[in-house]
């Protein structure tokens, strides 16, 4: 099944008949998956709802859009207006604005899943056309085309989005990450999110989210082609003021001479994009069959990337080898099988030898976009040092057809109940001239196929959840571009933090024997990371991949006290910010004790969460020295309380919530606690530790 990893570009031009086309039908080579229509039905899947139109207002799940011009005059998410004033497109061509107040819009399509309308302006020397699309998940896309009949001057093109101050509290932008080397530039990583308490400016970036703990929206633009100056360090600026915050995408600030079609495509996507399931805290990524773990096998949704019933034939794909005839992957001892898969990095051997025909159309042709991963090579039966991973673009419909068919077959044939994709966001931009932006990237430009990945994710959601409504979709990413994450159930992040835990001169060998070589100290990470990056209110489960045990299994087993301390430092962050935590790579006894404590509180997994930024109103006393969060069920006066100490020394404080006036239980020990005359509990919390209390 092995094929050459790198195939010379054939020079064929991509069109509707090409296997590199983003739509079909395309030229086939005789594979069973070619030209399929899986997930392409025009439907509105659960949990979204059909688009509702009322004159110039359009409504999707949880959000409304006022105005049907180039940009909405207002977006309201969960009842909260996002904008202080209407966003605007500042477009000037030959010293005039083509889209003046008298320009009208024409609706060209109105359906349950999509509404499209168009604005056209014809001026001497050019035609300006903008087509807008609103989809059922809330994605508002603007496709601008300027068609000159003579050379014209594009003097200015700036998108301005003025935010309400209490919404624009944080920002988060895309970060490129080297999955093969597990490497990211720390300065870039920590500059990619933060509080909006100062002016922010950075070069072109494909996605920028702005919001608070509850609502927000993402700005999306795939490429810097057509931006001027292209390498501006202030391509995107975010300027706080007393009136709010202004996001400005400075697409053209130095005039361009335009003598051929000019195109710009950008979008806004308000969050949350969908409702989380009520039992989302019961979704757990575990290491395998854990017989002694304190899970509720009847209620918890347990997923593992290993199974005694199957092995994977092609690592990165769900082509399985059953251990026994007729094997099914469903719920063995309550654990659901999630075969390890990859998205932007395909194994160098494909099931039917597809590389020999499709390499020219799928691969990125980036010189860095092949990997000689020894684990992949061994699993694929390739010789040591062989190319084992080939990076691809998600744009070709043929690639989407192949990948989706593989998973639909695995679901139908073996009953897999989940999908996990490593390499979950673009890593190496494609230089392949068959791909949109390929020529531009080859010239040093940037293009990230986020809209193509979104279309793939939408197909995955529609096709696989139609077969199994509980099928789980998990992506492994670094930052979280919402545009490619909305059609996922879980976004798993945290691997990039490893760079901050490695001591100078670090090696895997040193980490296995030296406690100081790799120190996963989560207290070193800024608090804003938890707030800006791990909010559970964007419409998907934000899960942290634990790194307490990483390369150092035997060392941690020999020092369980160190392992337990590091796990408690991590839990002091995740528990107080309601961060979903993978079950693997932690001190088992400590994490198990926390799970038992949570299970002692009926309704914990479905409870409403009040974070430390807002818990003061829910407390009669305390919450100044300790960070306090509350989990409150829908009915009753009871509450589950987390008190975390992020200081380097012990802290003592009296805590009393407004809810609960009966007994107080230490949830970890299940023992009653003493309450003082004011109804508060005096807590002494060690440095970088936490306490869990149940107020009855």
Secondary structure, DSSP 8 states (H G I E B T S, - for coil): -B--S----------TTSTT-SSS-----S-TTTT--TT-S----TT----EEETTEEEETTEEEE--SSS-SEEEETTEE-BSS--EEEEEETTB-SS-TT--EEEEEE-SSEEEEEEEEEETTEEEEEEEEEETT-EEEEEEEEEESS-EEEEEEEEEEEE-TTT--EEEE----BTTTTB--HHHHHHTEEESSS-EEES--SEEEEE-SS-EEEEE--B-TT-BSTT-TTSEEEEEETTEEEEEEEEESS-EEE-S-EEEEEEEEEE--S---TTGGGEEEESS--TTS---TTT-EEEES-BTTEEESSTBS--EEESSTT---S-BTTEEE--EEESSEEESB-TT-THHHHHHHHB---TT-EE--HHHHHHHT--TT---EEEB-S--HHHHHHHHHHHHHHHHHH---EEEEES-S--S----TTSTTHHHHHTT--B--HHHHHHHHHHHHHHHHHH-TT-EEEEE-SS--HHHHTT-SEEEE-GGGHHHHB-TT--HHHHHH-TTTB---GGGS-HHHHHHH--S-SSSEEEE---SSSS-HHHHHH-HHHHHHHHHHHHHHHTTTT-EE-SSSS-HHHHHHHHHHHHTSTTGGG-EEE-TTTGGGGEEE--SSSEEEEEE-SSSS-EEEEEEE-SSS-EEEEEEESS--S-EEETTTTEE----TTS-EEEEE-TTEEEEEEE-
